[in-house]
Amino acid sequence: MGKIICLMGKSSTGKDTIYKRLLEGGSPELKSIVPYTTRPVRSGEREGAEYFFTDDVGFRRLQEQKKIIESREYHTFYGLWRYFTVDDGQINEEDSYIMIGTLEAYRQLQDYFGRDRIVPVMIELDDGDRLQRALDRERQQEKPGYEEMCRRFLADSADFSTEKIREAGITRCFVNDDLVRCLQEIRKYIAAEIGCDSGGNSEGMKGEQADGDQGKSGQPGGAD
């Protein structure tokens, strides 16, 4: 049976960049799971790439059909935004997958698929570095949302507290202060968890040192 790798961490720890690099090349081979959201599309996002975009009516319809695997809601500066994973045929038992989530999503995935199938990868970074990355990224948006950026930054302290991480049974974290090193460590960890050869550590890493954290998915509570 395949595994589902759940990348987690506070906002702007570099999860988007790590997620993309892990899918770009090297072993183990992982498939993506495209999540759903009710928030507006951001600059550079495409339907079915970063997310499937819908609204509350669409969410309720899927909920009535019992197709929601996990869901989270956030009372943002702009209103209620939902993020969720749907049983829409993307996931089968044979393959291994990778997705970005939160501690709440991680627990719901365990309940849905079973604890043994979900592999946690917790990303950490100094708060000062995170704040600077978040500010740099927000400035790239057509309409920067600084209020929401600040709300998310403060909410992360509670959502990813040491106590909650410990309660979730997560004992290992990966510090993303050096992208290349962090990726190497995560690749080895994932390979061991799903029983694959980790392959070349440098495979698929060209440009990582220069790119840094430029992910733009914008999921609150630790999606980017």
Residue frames as a rotation matrix with the C-alpha (Angstrom) as fourth column:
MET 1
0.575 0.818 0.000 0.00
0.818 -0.575 0.000 0.00
0.000 0.000 -1.000 0.00
GLY 2
-0.139 -0.628 0.765 1.28
0.579 -0.679 -0.451 3.45
0.803 0.380 0.459 -0.91
LYS 3
-0.256 -0.039 -0.966 1.85
0.910 -0.346 -0.227 6.27
-0.326 -0.937 0.124 1.56
ILE 4
0.595 0.404 0.695 0.72
0.565 -0.825 -0.005 9.90
0.571 0.395 -0.719 1.70
ILE 5
-0.471 -0.815 -0.336 3.43
0.867 -0.358 -0.347 12.40
0.163 -0.455 0.876 2.62
CYS 6
0.674 0.732 0.099 1.95
0.676 -0.665 0.318 15.37
0.298 -0.147 -0.943 4.48
LEU 7
-0.483 -0.829 0.281 4.19
0.669 -0.557 -0.492 18.48
0.564 -0.049 0.824 4.39
MET 8
0.661 0.716 -0.223 3.42
0.669 -0.429 0.607 20.78
0.339 -0.551 -0.763 7.31
GLY 9
-0.445 -0.791 -0.420 4.75
0.895 -0.411 -0.174 23.87
-0.035 -0.453 0.891 9.02
LYS 10
0.080 0.423 -0.903 4.09
0.406 -0.841 -0.358 27.51
-0.910 -0.338 -0.239 9.69
SER 11
0.922 0.315 0.227 3.51
0.338 -0.366 -0.867 29.88
-0.190 0.876 -0.444 6.77
SER 12
0.794 -0.606 -0.051 6.56
-0.502 -0.606 -0.617 30.88
0.343 0.515 -0.785 4.72
THR 13
0.392 -0.694 0.603 8.77
-0.422 0.446 0.789 28.01
-0.817 -0.564 -0.118 5.90
GLY 14
-0.421 -0.598 -0.682 9.28
-0.856 0.013 0.517 27.02
-0.301 0.801 -0.517 2.25
LYS 15
-0.211 0.384 0.899 6.83
-0.059 0.913 -0.404 24.13
-0.976 -0.139 -0.170 1.94
ASP 16
0.804 0.547 -0.234 5.73
-0.233 -0.071 -0.970 25.12
-0.547 0.834 0.070 -1.58
THR 17
0.288 -0.792 -0.538 9.32
-0.950 -0.165 -0.265 25.13
0.121 0.588 -0.800 -2.83
ILE 18
-0.616 -0.511 0.600 10.11
-0.634 0.773 0.008 21.81
-0.468 -0.375 -0.800 -1.15
TYR 19
0.199 0.807 0.556 6.88
-0.070 0.577 -0.814 20.31
-0.977 0.123 0.172 -2.48
LYS 20
0.841 0.132 -0.524 7.71
-0.496 -0.196 -0.846 21.33
-0.214 0.972 -0.100 -6.05
ARG 21
-0.094 -0.966 -0.240 11.32
-0.991 0.113 -0.067 20.06
0.092 0.231 -0.969 -5.83
LEU 22
-0.496 -0.058 0.867 10.23
-0.414 0.893 -0.178 16.68
-0.763 -0.447 -0.466 -4.51
LEU 23
0.505 0.768 0.393 7.88
0.071 0.417 -0.906 16.30
-0.860 0.486 0.156 -7.47
GLU 24
0.593 -0.261 -0.761 10.38
-0.747 -0.533 -0.399 17.51
-0.301 0.805 -0.511 -10.07
GLY 25
0.416 -0.489 -0.766 12.72
-0.503 0.578 -0.642 14.53
0.758 0.653 -0.006 -10.05
GLY 26
-0.621 -0.740 0.258 14.66
-0.673 0.334 -0.660 11.86
0.402 -0.584 -0.706 -8.23
SER 27
-0.125 0.525 -0.842 13.48
0.291 0.831 0.475 8.96
0.949 -0.186 -0.256 -6.06
PRO 28
-0.630 0.536 0.562 11.16
0.516 0.830 -0.213 8.16
-0.580 0.155 -0.800 -4.48
GLU 29
-0.848 0.408 0.337 8.53
0.158 -0.412 0.897 8.87
0.506 0.814 0.285 -7.14
LEU 30
-0.638 0.652 -0.410 5.58
0.452 -0.113 -0.885 10.73
-0.623 -0.750 -0.223 -5.67
LYS 31
-0.398 0.614 0.682 2.30
0.737 -0.229 0.636 11.90
0.546 0.755 -0.362 -7.14
SER 32
-0.976 0.063 0.207 0.58
-0.149 -0.890 -0.430 15.16
0.157 -0.451 0.879 -6.29
ILE 33
-0.263 0.946 -0.188 -2.86
0.964 0.249 -0.095 15.68
-0.043 -0.206 -0.978 -4.79
VAL 34
-0.759 0.042 0.650 -4.53
0.171 -0.950 0.261 18.90
0.629 0.309 0.713 -5.93
PRO 35
-0.675 0.513 -0.531 -6.57
0.632 0.029 -0.774 20.37
-0.381 -0.858 -0.344 -3.03
TYR 36
0.011 0.774 0.634 -9.71
0.770 -0.411 0.488 22.51
0.638 0.482 -0.600 -3.23
THR 37
-0.757 -0.194 -0.624 -10.30
0.585 -0.628 -0.514 25.99
-0.292 -0.754 0.588 -1.84
THR 38
0.365 0.912 0.189 -13.05
0.931 -0.349 -0.110 28.61
-0.034 0.216 -0.976 -1.64
ARG 39
0.137 -0.352 -0.926 -10.64
0.280 -0.883 0.377 31.55
-0.950 -0.311 -0.022 -1.53
PRO 40
0.873 0.211 -0.440 -10.10
-0.301 -0.479 -0.825 33.76
-0.385 0.852 -0.354 -4.60
VAL 41
0.669 -0.659 0.345 -7.48
0.733 0.506 -0.454 32.89
0.124 0.557 0.821 -7.21
ARG 42
0.540 -0.573 -0.617 -4.13
0.064 -0.703 0.708 34.63
-0.840 -0.421 -0.343 -6.65
SER 43
0.570 -0.404 -0.715 -1.66
-0.802 -0.462 -0.378 35.98
-0.177 0.790 -0.587 -9.17
GLY 44
-0.404 -0.829 -0.386 0.05
-0.904 0.426 0.031 33.17
0.139 0.362 -0.922 -11.08
GLU 45
-0.581 0.245 0.777 -2.36
-0.265 0.845 -0.464 30.42
-0.770 -0.475 -0.426 -9.98
ARG 46
-0.620 0.378 -0.688 -4.17
-0.697 0.137 0.704 28.16
0.360 0.916 0.179 -12.44
GLU 47
0.346 0.853 0.391 -7.30
-0.925 0.381 -0.012 26.08
-0.159 -0.357 0.920 -12.00
GLY 48
0.987 0.110 -0.118 -6.34
-0.125 0.984 -0.125 22.46
0.102 0.138 0.985 -11.31
ALA 49
0.191 -0.978 -0.082 -2.67
0.075 0.098 -0.992 23.27
0.979 0.184 0.092 -10.77
GLU 50
-0.802 -0.435 0.410 -2.27
-0.328 -0.254 -0.910 24.78
0.500 -0.864 0.061 -7.29
TYR 51
-0.711 0.659 0.245 -5.96
-0.143 0.205 -0.968 24.25
-0.689 -0.723 -0.051 -6.42
PHE 52
-0.509 0.774 0.376 -9.42
0.696 0.112 0.709 23.51
0.507 0.623 -0.596 -7.70
PHE 53
-0.992 0.122 0.024 -11.32
-0.118 -0.858 -0.500 26.71
-0.040 -0.499 0.865 -6.96
THR 54
-0.353 0.929 -0.107 -14.93
0.670 0.331 0.665 26.57
0.654 0.163 -0.739 -5.81
ASP 55
-0.443 0.282 0.851 -17.30
-0.547 -0.837 -0.007 28.32
0.710 -0.469 0.525 -3.39
ASP 56
-0.707 0.187 0.682 -19.31
-0.628 0.277 -0.727 27.42
-0.325 -0.942 -0.078 -0.29
VAL 57
0.420 0.898 -0.130 -22.09
-0.845 0.335 -0.417 25.95
-0.331 0.285 0.900 -2.41
GLY 58
0.335 -0.395 -0.855 -19.58
-0.571 0.637 -0.518 23.63
0.750 0.662 -0.012 -4.08
PHE 59
-0.748 -0.626 0.220 -18.11
-0.519 0.346 -0.782 22.68
0.413 -0.699 -0.584 -0.71
ARG 60
-0.315 0.717 0.622 -21.55
-0.767 0.193 -0.611 21.85
-0.559 -0.670 0.489 0.74
ARG 61
0.590 0.541 -0.599 -22.43
-0.801 0.483 -0.353 19.78
0.098 0.688 0.719 -2.31
LEU 62
-0.097 -0.725 -0.681 -19.27
-0.407 0.654 -0.638 17.67
0.908 0.216 -0.358 -1.94
GLN 63
-0.807 -0.155 0.570 -19.90
-0.589 0.136 -0.797 17.39
0.046 -0.979 -0.201 1.79
GLU 64
0.154 0.956 0.250 -23.43
-0.874 0.249 -0.416 16.08
-0.460 -0.155 0.874 1.17
GLN 65
0.667 0.031 -0.744 -21.95
-0.564 0.674 -0.478 13.52
0.487 0.738 0.467 -1.23
LYS 66
0.867 -0.368 0.337 -19.57
-0.150 0.453 0.879 12.43
-0.476 -0.812 0.337 1.56
LYS 67
0.742 -0.617 0.263 -16.55
0.522 0.286 -0.803 13.13
0.421 0.733 0.535 -0.65
ILE 68
0.572 -0.546 0.612 -14.63
-0.595 -0.790 -0.149 15.40
0.565 -0.279 -0.777 1.76
ILE 69
0.289 -0.584 -0.759 -11.52
0.500 0.768 -0.400 13.64
0.816 -0.263 0.514 3.10
GLU 70
-0.200 -0.339 -0.919 -10.33
0.940 -0.331 -0.083 16.53
-0.276 -0.881 0.385 5.28
SER 71
0.270 0.314 0.910 -11.23
0.587 -0.803 0.103 20.19
0.763 0.506 -0.401 5.54
ARG 72
-0.439 -0.398 -0.805 -10.12
0.859 -0.450 -0.245 23.34
-0.265 -0.799 0.540 7.34
GLU 73
0.469 0.585 0.662 -11.73
0.715 -0.692 0.105 26.77
0.519 0.424 -0.742 7.58
TYR 74
-0.540 -0.725 -0.427 -10.16
0.838 -0.510 -0.194 30.13
-0.076 -0.462 0.883 8.34
HIS 75
0.686 0.709 -0.162 -11.86
0.707 -0.703 -0.078 33.35
-0.169 -0.061 -0.984 9.35
THR 76
-0.305 -0.903 0.304 -9.56
0.952 -0.293 0.084 35.63
0.013 0.315 0.949 7.41
PHE 77
-0.668 -0.028 -0.743 -9.39
0.172 -0.978 -0.118 39.39
-0.724 -0.206 0.658 7.02
TYR 78
-0.825 0.305 -0.476 -11.39
-0.562 -0.361 0.744 38.89
0.055 0.881 0.469 3.78
GLY 79
0.265 0.964 0.007 -13.99
-0.952 0.261 0.158 36.47
0.151 -0.049 0.987 5.12
LEU 80
0.385 -0.037 0.922 -14.30
-0.441 0.871 0.219 32.69
-0.811 -0.491 0.319 5.55
TRP 81
0.071 -0.426 -0.902 -11.93
-0.955 0.231 -0.185 30.62
0.287 0.875 -0.390 3.42
ARG 82
0.703 0.176 0.689 -12.02
-0.411 0.891 0.191 26.83
-0.581 -0.418 0.699 3.23
TYR 83
-0.228 -0.755 -0.615 -9.31
-0.954 0.298 -0.013 24.41
0.194 0.583 -0.789 2.16
PHE 84
0.334 0.442 0.832 -10.09
-0.623 0.766 -0.157 20.73
-0.707 -0.466 0.532 1.68
THR 85
-0.808 -0.549 -0.211 -9.13
-0.555 0.592 0.585 17.44
-0.196 0.590 -0.783 0.05
VAL 86
0.204 0.970 -0.129 -11.73
-0.914 0.142 -0.379 15.54
-0.350 0.195 0.916 -1.95
ASP 87
-0.382 -0.173 0.908 -12.24
0.042 0.978 0.204 11.87
-0.923 0.116 -0.366 -2.76
ASP 88
0.475 0.523 -0.708 -12.42
-0.582 -0.416 -0.699 12.63
-0.659 0.744 0.107 -6.48
GLY 89
0.981 -0.074 0.178 -10.38
0.169 0.774 -0.610 9.75
-0.093 0.629 0.772 -7.89
GLN 90
0.562 -0.826 0.052 -6.95
-0.665 -0.488 -0.566 11.33
0.492 0.284 -0.823 -7.48
ILE 91
-0.271 -0.680 0.681 -5.84
-0.959 0.247 -0.136 8.86
-0.076 -0.690 -0.719 -4.77
ASN 92
0.595 0.399 -0.697 -5.52
-0.421 0.894 0.152 5.08
0.684 0.203 0.700 -5.03
GLU 93
0.930 -0.147 0.335 -4.06
-0.259 0.383 0.887 2.51
-0.259 -0.912 0.319 -2.64
GLU 94
0.719 -0.655 0.232 -1.07
0.695 0.685 -0.219 1.48
-0.016 0.318 0.948 -4.76
ASP 95
0.169 -0.673 0.720 0.70
0.514 -0.563 -0.647 4.81
0.841 0.480 0.251 -5.34
SER 96
-0.110 -0.275 -0.955 2.42
0.945 -0.325 -0.015 7.19
-0.307 -0.905 0.296 -2.95
TYR 97
0.438 0.426 0.792 1.47
0.640 -0.766 0.059 10.86
0.632 0.481 -0.608 -2.84
ILE 98
-0.640 -0.565 -0.520 2.61
0.767 -0.509 -0.391 14.17
-0.044 -0.649 0.760 -1.41
MET 99
0.300 0.760 0.576 0.48
0.621 -0.614 0.487 17.09
0.724 0.212 -0.656 -0.26
ILE 100
-0.805 -0.466 0.366 0.71
0.072 -0.690 -0.720 20.25
0.588 -0.554 0.589 1.84
GLY 101
0.231 0.937 -0.263 -1.42
0.446 0.139 0.884 20.42
0.865 -0.321 -0.386 4.95
THR 102
-0.049 -0.142 0.989 -1.75
-0.765 -0.631 -0.128 21.42
0.642 -0.763 -0.078 8.58
LEU 103
-0.939 -0.245 0.241 -1.76
-0.343 0.640 -0.687 19.48
0.014 -0.728 -0.685 11.83
GLU 104
-0.167 0.963 0.210 -5.54
-0.608 0.067 -0.791 19.45
-0.776 -0.260 0.575 11.65
ALA 105
0.447 0.288 -0.847 -5.41
-0.885 0.280 -0.372 18.04
0.130 0.916 0.380 8.11
TYR 106
-0.541 -0.757 -0.366 -2.81
-0.641 0.653 -0.403 15.48
0.544 0.016 -0.839 9.18
ARG 107
-0.791 0.286 0.540 -5.08
-0.360 0.496 -0.790 14.12
-0.494 -0.820 -0.290 11.90
GLN 108
0.260 0.954 -0.148 -8.08
-0.674 0.070 -0.735 13.95
-0.691 0.291 0.661 9.56
LEU 109
0.160 -0.307 -0.938 -6.02
-0.882 0.382 -0.275 12.13
0.443 0.871 -0.210 6.94
GLN 110
-0.869 -0.486 0.097 -5.00
-0.462 0.725 -0.510 9.58
0.178 -0.488 -0.854 9.58
ASP 111
-0.397 0.807 0.438 -8.65
-0.407 0.273 -0.872 9.06
-0.823 -0.524 0.220 10.49
TYR 112
0.479 0.650 -0.590 -9.65
-0.782 0.010 -0.623 8.62
-0.400 0.759 0.513 6.84
PHE 113
0.435 -0.391 -0.812 -6.80
-0.655 0.482 -0.582 6.47
0.618 0.785 -0.047 5.50
GLY 114
0.887 -0.199 -0.417 -5.32
0.407 0.764 0.501 4.98
0.219 -0.614 0.758 8.68
ARG 115
0.809 -0.574 -0.128 -2.32
-0.312 -0.604 0.734 6.11
-0.498 -0.553 -0.667 10.74
ASP 116
0.162 -0.819 0.550 0.15
0.356 0.568 0.742 3.81
-0.920 0.076 0.383 9.01
ARG 117
0.301 0.007 0.954 -0.46
0.951 0.073 -0.301 5.34
-0.071 0.997 0.015 5.60
ILE 118
0.897 0.097 0.431 0.23
0.168 -0.977 -0.132 9.00
0.408 0.191 -0.893 6.51
VAL 119
0.096 -0.952 -0.289 3.86
0.987 0.129 -0.099 10.18
0.132 -0.276 0.952 6.81
PRO 120
0.917 0.280 -0.286 4.40
0.339 -0.922 0.186 13.60
-0.211 -0.268 -0.940 8.48
VAL 121
-0.133 -0.941 0.310 7.14
0.940 -0.219 -0.263 15.98
0.315 0.257 0.914 7.29
MET 122
0.779 0.416 -0.469 7.27
0.588 -0.744 0.317 19.03
-0.217 -0.523 -0.824 9.57
ILE 123
0.026 -0.740 0.672 9.21
0.755 -0.426 -0.499 22.03
0.656 0.520 0.548 8.21
GLU 124
0.632 0.119 -0.766 10.62
0.683 -0.552 0.478 24.70
-0.367 -0.825 -0.430 10.55
LEU 125
-0.089 -0.670 0.737 12.34
0.719 -0.556 -0.418 28.06
0.690 0.492 0.531 10.10
ASP 126
-0.728 -0.265 -0.632 13.28
0.647 -0.570 -0.506 30.99
-0.227 -0.778 0.587 12.33
ASP 127
0.251 0.951 -0.181 10.31
0.838 -0.307 -0.452 33.36
-0.485 -0.038 -0.874 12.79
GLY 128
0.116 -0.275 -0.954 12.30
-0.156 -0.954 0.256 36.38
-0.981 0.119 -0.154 11.63
ASP 129
-0.887 -0.459 -0.050 13.24
-0.155 0.193 0.969 34.67
-0.435 0.867 -0.242 8.37
ARG 130
-0.472 0.795 0.381 9.63
0.860 0.511 -0.002 33.56
-0.197 0.327 -0.924 7.89
LEU 131
0.354 0.645 -0.677 8.30
0.495 -0.743 -0.450 37.07
-0.794 -0.176 -0.582 8.34
GLN 132
-0.270 -0.534 -0.802 10.75
-0.441 -0.671 0.595 38.49
-0.856 0.514 -0.054 5.80
ARG 133
-0.954 -0.055 0.294 9.90
0.202 0.607 0.769 35.77
-0.220 0.793 -0.568 3.28
ALA 134
-0.129 0.989 0.069 6.17
0.915 0.146 -0.375 36.38
-0.381 0.015 -0.924 3.76
LEU 135
0.311 0.200 -0.929 6.59
0.071 -0.980 -0.188 40.12
-0.948 -0.008 -0.319 3.22
ASP 136
-0.649 -0.633 -0.422 8.74
-0.407 -0.180 0.896 39.63
-0.643 0.753 -0.140 0.09
ARG 137
-0.835 0.365 0.412 6.19
0.534 0.720 0.444 37.21
-0.134 0.590 -0.796 -1.36
GLU 138
0.109 0.954 -0.278 3.18
0.795 -0.252 -0.551 39.40
-0.596 -0.161 -0.787 -0.59
ARG 139
-0.055 -0.216 -0.975 4.79
-0.233 -0.947 0.223 42.35
-0.971 0.240 0.002 -2.34
GLN 140
-0.942 -0.337 0.014 4.77
-0.089 0.288 0.954 40.27
-0.325 0.897 -0.301 -5.55
GLN 141
-0.339 0.897 0.283 0.97
0.844 0.423 -0.330 39.99
-0.416 0.127 -0.900 -5.50
GLU 142
-0.442 0.269 0.856 -1.09
0.591 -0.630 0.504 42.30
0.674 0.729 0.119 -7.70
LYS 143
0.319 0.553 0.769 -3.06
-0.401 -0.657 0.639 43.31
0.858 -0.513 0.012 -4.59
PRO 144
-0.665 -0.671 -0.327 -0.92
0.018 0.423 -0.906 42.61
0.747 -0.608 -0.269 -1.50
GLY 145
0.521 0.853 -0.032 -2.86
-0.031 0.057 0.998 41.44
0.853 -0.518 0.056 1.53
TYR 146
-0.490 -0.846 0.212 -0.68
-0.215 -0.119 -0.969 42.56
0.845 -0.521 -0.123 4.40
GLU 147
-0.095 0.527 0.845 -3.47
-0.987 -0.158 -0.012 42.34
0.127 -0.835 0.535 6.97
GLU 148
0.876 0.456 -0.160 -4.13
-0.450 0.890 0.072 38.69
0.175 0.008 0.985 6.15
MET 149
0.216 -0.890 -0.401 -0.39
0.032 0.417 -0.908 37.98
0.976 0.183 0.119 6.09
CYS 150
-0.584 -0.430 0.689 -0.07
-0.604 -0.337 -0.722 39.30
0.543 -0.837 -0.063 9.65
ARG 151
0.338 0.787 0.516 -3.14
-0.941 0.294 0.168 37.35
-0.019 -0.542 0.840 10.81
ARG 152
0.835 -0.041 -0.549 -1.72
-0.139 0.949 -0.282 34.11
0.533 0.311 0.787 9.46
PHE 153
-0.159 -0.987 -0.028 1.70
-0.125 0.048 -0.991 34.75
0.979 -0.154 -0.131 10.94
LEU 154
-0.498 0.019 0.867 0.26
-0.841 -0.254 -0.478 35.23
0.211 -0.967 0.143 14.43
ALA 155
0.575 0.807 0.133 -2.21
-0.818 0.566 0.105 32.33
0.010 -0.169 0.986 14.10
ASP 156
0.372 -0.506 -0.778 0.66
-0.247 0.754 -0.609 29.95
0.895 0.419 0.155 13.31
SER 157
-0.576 -0.637 0.513 2.01
-0.636 -0.045 -0.770 30.28
0.513 -0.770 -0.379 16.85
ALA 158
-0.130 0.628 0.767 -1.12
-0.845 0.335 -0.417 28.56
-0.519 -0.703 0.487 18.17
ASP 159
0.749 0.529 -0.399 -1.75
-0.663 0.589 -0.462 26.22
-0.009 0.610 0.792 15.22
PHE 160
0.538 -0.650 -0.537 1.80
0.086 0.676 -0.732 24.82
0.839 0.347 0.419 15.27
SER 161
0.494 -0.331 0.804 2.64
-0.853 -0.361 0.376 25.06
0.166 -0.872 -0.461 18.95
THR 162
-0.584 -0.795 -0.165 5.20
-0.709 0.599 -0.373 22.64
0.395 -0.101 -0.913 20.39
GLU 163
-0.562 0.443 0.698 2.44
-0.484 0.509 -0.712 21.04
-0.671 -0.738 -0.072 22.43
LYS 164
0.525 0.832 -0.179 0.22
-0.617 0.226 -0.754 20.38
-0.587 0.506 0.632 19.41
ILE 165
0.187 -0.553 -0.812 3.09
-0.847 0.327 -0.418 18.94
0.497 0.766 -0.407 17.40
ARG 166
-0.815 -0.508 0.279 3.92
-0.573 0.636 -0.516 16.61
0.084 -0.581 -0.810 20.29
GLU 167
-0.205 0.837 0.508 0.27
-0.509 0.352 -0.785 15.61
-0.836 -0.420 0.354 20.71
ALA 168
0.633 0.426 -0.647 0.16
-0.762 0.194 -0.618 14.66
-0.137 0.884 0.447 17.01
GLY 169
0.753 -0.378 0.538 3.03
0.166 0.901 0.402 12.23
-0.637 -0.213 0.741 17.63
ILE 170
0.828 -0.495 0.262 5.48
0.196 -0.183 -0.963 14.09
0.525 0.849 -0.055 15.39
THR 171
0.774 -0.580 -0.254 9.01
0.357 0.069 0.932 13.73
-0.523 -0.812 0.260 16.74
ARG 172
-0.289 -0.919 0.267 11.17
0.784 -0.067 0.618 14.82
-0.550 0.388 0.740 13.81
CYS 173
0.796 0.468 -0.385 11.30
0.192 -0.797 -0.573 18.25
-0.575 0.382 -0.724 12.16
PHE 174
0.076 -0.742 0.666 13.35
0.996 0.094 -0.009 19.57
-0.056 0.664 0.746 9.24
VAL 175
0.270 -0.069 -0.961 14.88
0.292 -0.945 0.149 23.06
-0.918 -0.320 -0.235 9.48
ASN 176
0.533 0.036 0.845 14.76
0.845 0.020 -0.534 24.85
-0.037 0.999 -0.020 6.11
ASP 177
0.674 -0.392 -0.627 17.62
-0.126 -0.897 0.424 27.31
-0.728 -0.207 -0.653 6.63
ASP 178
-0.540 -0.740 -0.402 19.51
-0.629 0.037 0.777 25.62
-0.560 0.672 -0.485 3.77
LEU 179
0.378 0.868 -0.320 17.22
-0.864 0.208 -0.458 24.37
-0.331 0.450 0.829 1.00
VAL 180
0.109 -0.395 -0.912 19.61
-0.699 0.621 -0.353 21.87
0.706 0.676 -0.208 -0.57
ARG 181
-0.878 -0.477 0.041 20.50
-0.344 0.571 -0.745 20.24
0.332 -0.669 -0.665 2.75
CYS 182
-0.432 0.801 0.415 16.89
-0.656 0.037 -0.754 20.23
-0.618 -0.598 0.510 3.90
LEU 183
0.436 0.595 -0.675 15.76
-0.899 0.318 -0.301 18.55
0.036 0.738 0.674 0.68
GLN 184
-0.325 -0.644 -0.692 18.45
-0.530 0.730 -0.431 15.89
0.783 0.227 -0.579 0.98
GLU 185
-0.935 -0.031 0.354 17.34
-0.339 0.375 -0.863 15.06
-0.106 -0.926 -0.361 4.51
ILE 186
-0.064 0.994 0.092 13.66
-0.761 0.011 -0.649 14.94
-0.646 -0.111 0.755 3.55
ARG 187
0.263 0.125 -0.956 14.32
-0.868 0.464 -0.178 12.74
0.421 0.877 0.231 0.51
LYS 188
-0.702 -0.591 -0.398 16.21
-0.338 0.767 -0.545 10.21
0.628 -0.248 -0.738 2.63
TYR 189
-0.783 0.464 0.415 13.47
-0.415 0.109 -0.904 10.26
-0.464 -0.879 0.107 5.26
ILE 190
0.210 0.921 -0.329 10.67
-0.893 0.043 -0.449 9.73
-0.399 0.387 0.831 2.72
ALA 191
-0.024 -0.303 -0.953 12.60
-0.742 0.644 -0.186 6.98
0.670 0.702 -0.241 0.94
ALA 192
-0.936 -0.351 -0.027 13.01
-0.226 0.657 -0.719 5.11
0.270 -0.667 -0.694 4.22
GLU 193
-0.538 0.797 0.274 9.33
-0.529 -0.066 -0.846 5.57
-0.656 -0.600 0.458 5.10
ILE 194
0.503 0.799 -0.330 7.96
-0.756 0.221 -0.616 4.25
-0.419 0.559 0.715 1.82
GLY 195
0.412 -0.372 0.832 10.68
0.068 0.923 0.379 1.67
-0.909 -0.099 0.406 1.26
CYS 196
0.957 -0.116 0.266 12.44
0.264 -0.039 -0.964 3.15
0.122 0.992 -0.007 -1.77
ASP 197
-0.038 -0.999 -0.022 16.03
0.991 -0.040 0.128 3.86
-0.129 -0.017 0.991 -2.70
SER 198
0.435 0.234 -0.870 16.61
0.362 -0.930 -0.069 7.57
-0.825 -0.285 -0.489 -2.15
GLY 199
0.661 -0.201 0.723 18.74
0.732 -0.040 -0.680 7.79
0.165 0.979 0.121 -5.31
GLY 200
-0.374 -0.858 0.351 21.02
0.766 -0.499 -0.405 10.72
0.523 0.118 0.844 -6.01
ASN 201
-0.079 0.323 -0.943 20.75
0.861 -0.454 -0.227 13.44
-0.502 -0.830 -0.242 -3.40
SER 202
-0.630 -0.247 -0.736 21.42
0.005 -0.949 0.315 16.19
-0.777 0.195 0.599 -5.88
GLU 203
-0.757 0.377 0.534 18.92
0.646 0.308 0.699 14.98
0.099 0.874 -0.476 -8.50
GLY 204
0.118 0.921 0.372 16.35
0.813 -0.304 0.496 17.62
0.570 0.244 -0.785 -9.39
MET 205
0.414 0.034 -0.910 17.96
0.798 -0.496 0.344 20.31
-0.439 -0.868 -0.232 -7.21
LYS 206
-0.522 -0.676 0.521 19.46
0.840 -0.515 0.173 22.63
0.152 0.528 0.836 -9.80
GLY 207
-0.421 0.286 0.861 18.75
0.118 -0.924 0.364 26.23
0.899 0.255 0.356 -8.94
GLU 208
0.419 0.679 -0.602 17.45
0.684 0.200 0.701 25.50
0.597 -0.706 -0.381 -5.45
GLN 209
-0.247 -0.581 -0.775 20.06
0.939 -0.342 -0.043 27.56
-0.240 -0.739 0.630 -3.66
ALA 210
-0.974 -0.161 0.161 19.20
0.207 -0.920 0.332 30.57
0.095 0.357 0.929 -5.77
ASP 211
-0.350 0.921 0.173 15.42
0.215 -0.101 0.971 30.13
0.912 0.377 -0.162 -5.81
GLY 212
-0.970 -0.018 0.241 14.92
-0.229 -0.252 -0.940 30.00
0.078 -0.967 0.241 -2.06
ASP 213
-0.562 0.827 -0.012 11.31
0.636 0.422 -0.646 30.18
-0.530 -0.370 -0.763 -0.92
GLN 214
-0.888 0.252 -0.384 9.20
-0.413 -0.805 0.427 31.56
-0.201 0.537 0.819 -3.74
GLY 215
-0.726 0.686 0.041 6.11
0.672 0.696 0.255 29.36
0.147 0.212 -0.966 -3.46
LYS 216
-0.904 0.411 0.114 2.81
-0.409 -0.911 0.045 31.19
0.122 -0.006 0.992 -3.88
SER 217
-0.580 0.751 -0.314 -0.02
0.489 0.630 0.603 28.78
0.651 0.196 -0.733 -3.07
GLY 218
-0.615 0.291 0.733 -1.09
-0.484 -0.873 -0.060 30.89
0.622 -0.391 0.678 -0.10
GLN 219
0.209 0.708 -0.674 -2.76
0.319 0.603 0.731 28.20
0.924 -0.368 -0.100 2.01
PRO 220
0.251 -0.115 0.961 -3.14
-0.740 -0.663 0.114 29.53
0.624 -0.740 -0.251 5.53
GLY 221
0.703 0.052 0.709 -1.82
-0.647 0.459 0.609 27.80
-0.293 -0.887 0.356 8.58
GLY 222
-0.059 -0.880 0.471 1.24
-0.466 0.442 0.767 26.33
-0.883 -0.174 -0.436 6.91
ALA 223
0.722 0.249 0.645 0.80
0.395 0.618 -0.680 25.72
-0.568 0.746 0.348 3.29
ASP 224
0.678 -0.533 0.506 3.56
0.447 -0.249 -0.859 27.97
0.584 0.808 0.070 2.01
